[in-house]
């Protein structure tokens, strides 16, 4: 299939670009404005077009010229804290640009769409909704979560208006790890995610890891999250793409179904790296729910997907390989 990947120069998108080609022989065109992505992350024969999605007429021409059949939409801003400070950037990038992308698809006659949504659309679920299934009420507590939930709603309205649109909305939990060969990986500036920060501390690239809150109502007082390996995540996209139907949207939570605390992740990183990692205990980070982990049963029973990387050391090890190969990210290449 000819697949257009938006945000294909970013962390998750670049893994999609690689695996769509390597694992399934798809032809890939990337549209990325390189605001946060890296040219060097786009591997294989993929064509990289550096452009804004907002210019939908141009994007429509790209789709037509390359006979695109499906769009995987990863391009987005994804920092909860930043979204609180700069909400307009999030509604512009994540919501308005998704509308522009749909316009381009409409113009070019592309009818298949796989959307990166997020567990942040669930907000802070009450205990009876954990592990989190797809029917958990969606009450986002940040502009980031709302910017994605709006797109889910827009997709439903658009699909209802045309009848032949096929789409998936995949709600990610905490995406982690990297391609096991260490060729591509997570390179954010600034880095805010737990596993890369811990590993940077292990590699001596930062003095310590600060734990944001040690007084949560969790077994060891630190927040619990569901870390799903990026390769598994992209496998789920490919399975979903093959299963798209006009009958209904495919809506799935993507996680491993088990949560790890911040302290458990640090312990894992100590085992994997064999390095001492200095911890500082700090205050809570605003907006962090204590426990978030998925119930991934629906995608398993519908499509047969389940995460293969379920051992946290295995997930952390792939991220460590990337950092060892690229201590300064793509710019250090
Ligand atoms: N966290 C932390 N120290 C850090 C970065 C993250 O204690 O330097 C915690 C954060 O409070 C959350 C968990 O690690 O409980 C995962 O955070 P991350 O930013 O990786 O993902 P999020 O769950 O916010 O999407």
Boltz pocket constraint, residues with backbone or C-beta under 6 A from the ligand:
constraints:
  - pocket:
      binder: B
      contacts: [[A, 80], [A, 174], [A, 192], [A, 193], [A, 194], [A, 195], [A, 197], [A, 209], [A, 210], [A, 211], [A, 212], [A, 213], [A, 223], [A, 224], [A, 225], [A, 262], [A, 285], [A, 288], [A, 289]]
      max_distance: 6.0
